[in-house]
Amino acid sequence: MAVTAIKKSNPFSHRFRETLRQMRKSWTAYLFLTPGLIHFAIFTLFAVSFAFYISFHKWNIIQPDKPFVGLDNYMRLFEDPRFLRAVGNTLTFMIGVPLNLASGLSVALLLNTKVRGQAIYRTLFYIPVVTPLVVSSIIWKWVYQGDYGLLNYYLLKFGLIEHKIVWLANPDLALPALIIMGIWGGTGGTMVIYLAGLQSIPEEMYDAAKVDGANALQRLLYITIPLLKPTTFFLLVTSVIGTFQIFTEVYIMTNGGPLNRTTTIGYYLYVNAFRELDMGYATAMAFVLFAMIFVFTLLQWKFTRGDVEY
Amino acid sequence: VAITQTEKSVSKTISTQAVRRIKLKDLLGKLIVYVLLTTGAIIFIAPWAWMVSASFQPIGKIFDWPPNWIPETFTLNNYRKFLKAEGFFRWVLNSGFLAVIVLTVQMFFNSLAAYTFAKRKFPGRDFLFLAMLGTLMIPGQLFLIPNYLILLRSPLFGGNNILGVGGHGMLDSFWGIIIPYAFSVWSVFFMRQYMKGIPDDLLDAARMDGASEFLIYWKVVMPLCGPVLAAQAIFTFTFVWNDFFWPLIVISDPKLRTLQLGLALFVIKNRTVWDIVFAGSVISTLPVLLIFIFFQKYFIRGIALTGMK
């Protein structure tokens, strides 16, 4: 009796037993979570730790010997001109992010003026988004083709260029060409999310502004754009993360060329992991990519999130 | 009296003029909006429309300059060639099979986890949920190599012994695509948000009647989740059907390629057979396009709900 009383008065052991009792009571909850948790434990938690481990080794899958090399893989990155070029290219791809946002917002604003056939316009702008990236890459390969390409035909016809241009083989034009293709494929998605944002702005705010004599431009600058800030923030973060990982269009359209001008971090990582089989190096690259995404997201949080309240 | 009369008529003419001016301005504004939208829509749809048009033209006509927007000679031959070319028909089936399997498996496991996080109280719930959410920021590239090696070393798969040595594991098989895609934290998160909105009274009533937890999940909660399930189903199907990166890493047997993988490698290898390529492109676009057109409501709502593109 005395012993039980002492045990009961110990708050820690009491809470521990209470937790155990609750765990036993809700065993079905754990059962329901088991498949997901096993998957998460293997393909997320273990995978990240394993990647961390690999990044400190010289890890070539066909070589049985995988020596520990410390920070070598990370140090090599900063001396590898192709990697630095890939970082530069990936950052240049970021030009597409504001352009994509601006283009999506413009279409959303136009569609939000109660036009007829809104659904049809929306569908037409959205079709590039549901088109598989492999197919988009094929289509745009043709658009940019030198001899028969659609773009050259119309530019020549309207007198904007004098000679045919081989867009994807030109070191200065290949990357801009891919950015433009990205805007084509991304506008529809941005538009739909902006439309949802626009529809959540109460009509009365515009009515009140009209009574005060605000013109359309003022209403856009002082009501619409500030109230869309959470949407813009969300789109900015997701688009930047997406842009950091560009791979498919580079793989199919340019192979990273000409002269490495379209080699992105994602593409260079693939080449190192699966062509050079230098998996330690590629994994170190993935961690640097992660760090960059992390820093960018924090910066965006700091600079755009601060005054989002309304 | 006469003066007020004139004043009135003067102010009336002024106001009708003003009204007319406003109307004209509105009309002009509308016109500009339509012109801009239509021009934009034409530019956006043109490359895509050209692919469809080219897929119905013989190869000689595809290379015509100026381009034939409306096929001069309409033919289904490209599609016939596509289905006969090595592997393509098989790849269409592979993609369809994988998309449906992943969709089914994911919907079940995701909704089970989402229900548990949304409607059950148990020690460690918030910790587990936050731990999962915390990993969402990690880019896919980081998982690429470890998951490749995990698949390669899966015990008792693909000729591996119990220690995961000897064969190719889950690589170069559909397992290598289905297993890593069997569960998605994103989906769990959005389903959970939706399920939170279902009133607890309904669940408690079922509990009073002696329903098991599984029955409550299956018969009470799931039937109320139509919109979010539809959105997730569409999203998962689209994702798996359109996916290129993971099949590229996992699959090397030509017979096991997905349509996107097969098509991409075909284009890279055969630079001149644009007739087959365009027919293949149309076919590989078709399923998701049809889903989008017929279920636009769910599609758009899903995007607005989850922000996933």
Interface residues (C-beta under 8 A of the other chain):
Chain A: T19 Q22 M23 S26 T28 A29 Y30 F32 L33 P35 G36 L37 H39 F40 I42 F43 T44 L45 F46 A47 V48 F50 A51 I54 I61 V107 L110 L111 T113 V115 A119 Y121 R122 T123 L124 F125 Y126 I127 P128 V129 V130 T131 P132 L133 V134 V135 S137 I138 I139 W140 K141 W142 V143 Y148 L150 Y153 K157 W184 G186 T187 G188 G189 V192 I193 L195 A196 F234 T238 I241 F244 Q245 F247 T248 Y251 I252 I265 G266 L269 Y270 A273 F274 M279 A282 T283 M285 A286 F287 L289 F290 I293 F294 T297
Chain B: K30 V33 Y34 L36 L37 G40 A41 F44 I45 A46 P47 W48 W50 M51 A54 I62 F63 D64 W65 P66 P67 F109 N110 L112 A113 Y115 T116 R120 K121 F122 P123 R125 L128 M132 T135 M137 I138 P139 G140 Q141 L142 F143 L144 I145 P146 N147 Y148 L149 I150 L152 P180 A182 F183 V185 V188 S212 E213 F214 Y217 T238 W241 N242 F244 F245 L248 I249 Q260 L263 A264 V267 I268 W274 V277 F278 S281 S284 T285 V288 L289 F292 I293 Q296 I300 I303 A304 G307 K309
